Amino acid sequence: MNGFIIGTGRCGTTLLASILDAHSDVCVPPETQLLFQYRGNGAGLHEIVEAGVHFKAGAADYIDFVQKRCPHDLRAYFDYERYLEGMSFPVATLKLLMGEFYAEIAKAKGKSVCLEQTPWYGLGIDILNELYPQARYIHMVRDGRDVAISFARTPWWHKDVGRNLARWAVEASAIATSCEQMLRPEQVLTVRYEDFVQDPERELRKICVFLQIAYEPRMLEPGTATDYRRFHKSDLNEMLSPAYRSWSEAKTSPVFKGSVGAWETYGGHDFSQVPQDVQQCLERFGYAA
C-alpha cells in the first residue's frame, strides 16, 4: 500500500515519519520532492511529462534528475538507479514511470507499506490521486503560530513571522479542502501535532488502525526512530533550537514537547491580533485564536 504524510512543513511530518519507519512493515524514505513543482523550486516529473520532454529521456537522465532534485541522498535508502535502469524507455506517462516506485521501495525493505513524507505533496492531491487512487493520507496539522516561528529559523523561509503565518493559513486550508473534495473519507486521517506529542501511543494506535497494520510498541522506544539528517545533503543543525538539539542528542524520549505553545511566550511577534483568514484556519483545526 502507498501513502503520504502531508502538511505545511514544520508541522511534525518528519517526526511521525521517523517513528513509523521503525515499524516492521512500514518504510518511509527521506523526502524525495520529485513529483511536481512547489513554489517555483523547479520542474518536477509532472511538469517534465506535461512538457513532453520525457520522450527523449532515458534511465541516465532520470538518475541525474533524482540526484540533483532530491535534497537527500536517496541512494543511501533505496537503490533507485537499479530501479530506473530496469525500466524500458521512453515511458509514455508519469504513472508508468512512478506508479510502482513506492512499491519497489517497500519491496526492497522487505515491507508492505511505503509512505512518502514530502509535506507539500498535500498541495497536489489531484496529481497524487490520479497516480495512486488507493493511497491513504495522514494530514499532520500544527498550530500555525508555532509553525510560523519554526519557519523563521529555516534558511529557505522568511524571517517575517507574520508572513509565515499567513502562508501557513493558505497552505493548511488548501490541503484540508483538497482532501475533503478529492478523496474519500476513509483515505484521510488528520493528526494534530500537539495531540501526537502529548500522547504518542494513543495517536500511533489510531494511525496503525488507519494504515491497517498492527501497533508495535518498539516504535516509541528511544533510539529506534530514523534520523533523517544523516541522509540530507546539507547541515540542518542551524534550523534547530538549542532545546531540540539537546533532546535529539540525548534520545531519552520518543518525542520533543518543548515547542508546543511556543508562540505564547515568543517576543518576536505580536500574536494578539491575527488576520481573519488566519483566525478561521486556526479555528478550523481546533486552535483558539
C-alpha positions in Angstrom: 0.0 0.0 0.0 1.2 3.5 -0.8 0.5 6.5 1.4 1.5 10.1 2.0 2.3 12.1 5.2 1.3 15.7 4.2 1.2 19.1 5.8 2.6 22.6 5.7 6.1 21.8 6.7 7.4 22.3 10.3 4.3 20.5 11.4 5.6 17.2 12.6 5.7 15.2 9.4 9.4 14.2 9.8 8.8 13.3 13.5 5.9 11.0 12.5 7.9 9.6 9.6 10.9 8.8 11.7 8.8 6.8 14.2 6.7 4.9 11.5 9.9 3.9 9.7 10.8 1.8 12.7 7.7 -0.3 12.2 8.5 -3.8 10.9 6.1 -3.4 8.0 6.4 0.3 7.1 9.1 2.2 5.3 9.3 6.0 5.0 12.1 7.2 2.8 13.5 10.7 3.2 11.6 13.4 1.4 12.0 12.8 -2.4 10.4 16.1 -3.7 10.4 14.5 -7.2 6.8 14.5 -8.4 5.9 18.2 -9.0 7.0 21.8 -8.6 6.4 23.7 -5.4 6.5 27.5 -5.3 9.0 27.8 -8.1 11.5 25.3 -7.0 12.0 23.9 -10.5 10.2 21.4 -12.7 9.3 18.1 -11.2 8.4 14.9 -13.0 4.8 16.1 -13.6 6.0 19.2 -15.3 8.6 17.3 -17.4 6.0 14.9 -18.6 3.4 17.7 -19.3 6.1 19.4 -21.5 6.8 16.2 -23.4 10.5 16.3 -22.5 10.2 12.7 -21.2 10.0 11.2 -24.6 13.7 12.0 -25.1 14.8 10.8 -21.6 16.4 7.5 -20.7 17.5 5.9 -17.4 20.6 8.1 -17.1 18.6 11.3 -17.5 16.2 10.3 -14.7 19.0 9.1 -12.4 20.7 12.5 -12.9 17.3 14.2 -12.2 16.9 12.4 -8.9 20.5 13.1 -7.8 20.0 16.9 -8.5 16.4 17.2 -7.4 16.2 15.2 -4.2 17.6 17.1 -1.1 18.6 13.8 0.4 21.0 11.1 -0.6 18.1 8.8 -1.6 20.6 6.2 -2.8 21.6 5.5 0.8 18.0 4.4 1.5 16.9 2.9 -1.8 18.8 1.8 -5.0 16.8 3.9 -7.3 19.5 3.6 -10.0 18.9 -0.1 -10.3 15.1 0.5 -10.3 15.4 3.0 -13.2 17.9 1.0 -15.2 15.5 -1.9 -15.1 12.8 0.1 -16.9 12.1 0.4 -20.6 12.4 3.9 -22.0 10.9 6.2 -23.2 7.9 6.0 -20.8 4.7 7.4 -22.1 3.1 8.6 -18.8 4.1 9.7 -15.3 2.0 6.8 -14.0 4.2 4.3 -15.9 7.3 5.9 -14.6 6.3 6.3 -10.9 3.3 4.0 -10.4 5.4 1.3 -8.9 8.1 3.5 -7.4 6.9 3.3 -3.8 6.0 -0.4 -4.1 9.6 -1.1 -5.1 11.0 0.8 -2.2 8.8 -1.3 0.2 9.8 -4.5 -1.6 13.5 -3.6 -1.2 13.0 -3.0 2.5 11.0 -6.2 2.9 7.9 -4.3 4.0 4.4 -3.9 2.5 3.7 -0.2 3.3 5.6 2.7 1.9 4.8 6.3 2.9 6.1 9.4 1.2 6.8 12.2 3.6 7.3 15.3 1.3 4.8 17.6 3.2 3.9 19.9 0.4 2.7 17.0 -1.8 -0.6 17.8 0.0 -0.9 20.8 -2.4 -1.1 18.3 -5.3 -3.7 15.9 -4.2 -5.2 15.9 -7.7 -1.9 14.7 -9.2 -1.4 12.1 -6.4 -4.9 10.8 -6.6 -4.5 10.1 -10.4 -1.2 8.3 -9.8 -2.2 6.4 -6.7 -6.1 6.2 -6.4 -6.0 3.8 -3.4 -3.4 5.8 -1.4 -4.0 6.9 2.1 -3.1 10.3 3.5 -2.0 11.3 7.0 -2.5 15.1 7.3 -0.3 16.5 10.0 -1.6 19.8 11.4 0.2 22.1 13.9 -0.8 25.4 15.5 0.2 27.9 12.7 1.7 30.3 15.2 4.3 27.7 16.3 4.8 26.8 12.6 5.5 30.4 11.7 8.1 30.7 14.4 9.8 27.5 13.3 9.8 28.6 9.7 11.6 31.8 10.7 14.6 29.6 11.7 14.5 27.8 8.4 17.1 29.2 5.9 14.8 28.9 2.8 11.7 30.6 4.5 11.1 34.2 5.6 12.3 35.6 8.8 9.0 37.6 9.0 6.8 35.5 11.3 3.6 37.3 10.3 4.3 36.4 6.6 5.0 32.8 7.6 1.7 32.7 9.5 -0.3 33.9 6.5 1.3 31.4 4.3 0.6 28.6 6.8 -3.1 29.5 6.7 -3.2 29.4 2.9 -1.5 26.1 2.6 -3.1 24.3 5.6 -6.6 25.4 4.3 -5.8 24.3 0.7 -4.6 20.9 1.8 -7.6 20.2 4.0 -10.0 21.4 1.3 -8.4 19.3 -1.4 -8.6 16.2 0.9 -12.3 16.9 1.5 -13.1 17.5 -2.1 -10.9 14.9 -3.9 -10.5 12.0 -1.5 -12.9 9.5 0.1 -13.2 10.0 3.9 -11.5 6.6 4.6 -8.5 7.8 2.7 -7.6 10.7 5.1 -6.6 10.9 8.7 -5.9 14.3 10.3 -3.5 14.2 13.2 -2.7 17.3 15.3 1.0 17.7 16.2 0.1 18.7 19.8 -2.1 15.6 20.3 0.7 13.4 18.9 3.5 14.7 21.2 1.2 14.8 24.2 0.1 11.1 23.8 2.1 9.5 21.0 0.9 6.0 21.8 -2.7 6.9 21.5 -2.2 8.7 18.2 0.0 6.0 16.8 -2.6 3.4 17.6 -5.1 5.4 15.6 -2.6 5.7 12.7 -1.9 2.0 12.7 -5.7 1.2 12.5 -5.9 3.7 9.6 -3.0 2.1 7.8 -4.4 -1.4 8.6 -1.2 -2.5 10.4 -0.6 -3.8 13.9 0.6 -1.4 16.6 4.2 -2.1 17.6 5.4 -0.6 21.0 9.0 -0.6 19.7 8.2 2.4 17.5 8.3 4.5 20.7 11.4 3.1 22.2 14.2 5.7 22.4 16.8 5.3 19.7 14.6 3.3 17.3 13.4 6.3 15.2 15.2 7.1 12.0 17.3 10.2 12.0 16.8 11.6 8.5 19.5 14.2 9.0 22.0 11.6 8.1 20.6 11.4 4.6 20.4 15.2 4.0 22.9 16.8 1.7 23.3 19.9 3.8 23.7 20.6 7.5 20.3 21.2 9.2 21.6 22.0 12.7 21.2 25.7 12.2 17.4 25.2 12.0 17.2 23.5 15.4 16.6 25.3 18.7 19.1 24.5 21.4 16.4 22.6 23.4 15.5 20.4 20.4 19.2 19.8 19.6 19.7 18.6 23.2 16.7 16.3 23.0 17.8 14.9 19.7 21.3 14.1 21.0 20.1 12.6 24.3 17.3 10.4 22.7 15.8 9.6 26.1 12.2 10.1 24.9 10.5 9.4 21.5 9.0 12.9 21.0 10.0 16.5 21.7 7.4 18.5 23.5 9.3 21.7 24.1 8.0 23.7 21.1 4.3 23.2 21.8 2.7 26.6 22.5 6.0 28.4 21.9 4.0 31.4 20.4 2.6 32.2 23.8 6.0 33.4 25.1 7.6 34.4 21.9 8.7 38.0 21.9 9.4 38.5 18.2 5.8 38.9 17.0 2.5 40.1 18.4 0.0 37.3 18.1 -2.8 39.1 19.9 -4.3 40.2 16.6 -4.3 37.9 13.6 -5.9 38.4 10.2 -9.4 36.9 9.8 -8.3 34.2 7.4 -5.7 33.1 9.8 -8.1 33.1 12.7 -10.6 31.0 10.6 -7.8 28.5 9.8 -6.8 28.2 13.4 -10.3 27.6 14.5 -10.8 25.1 11.6 -8.2 22.8 13.2 -9.3 23.4 16.8 -6.9 26.1 17.9 -8.2 29.0 19.9 -7.4 32.3 18.2 
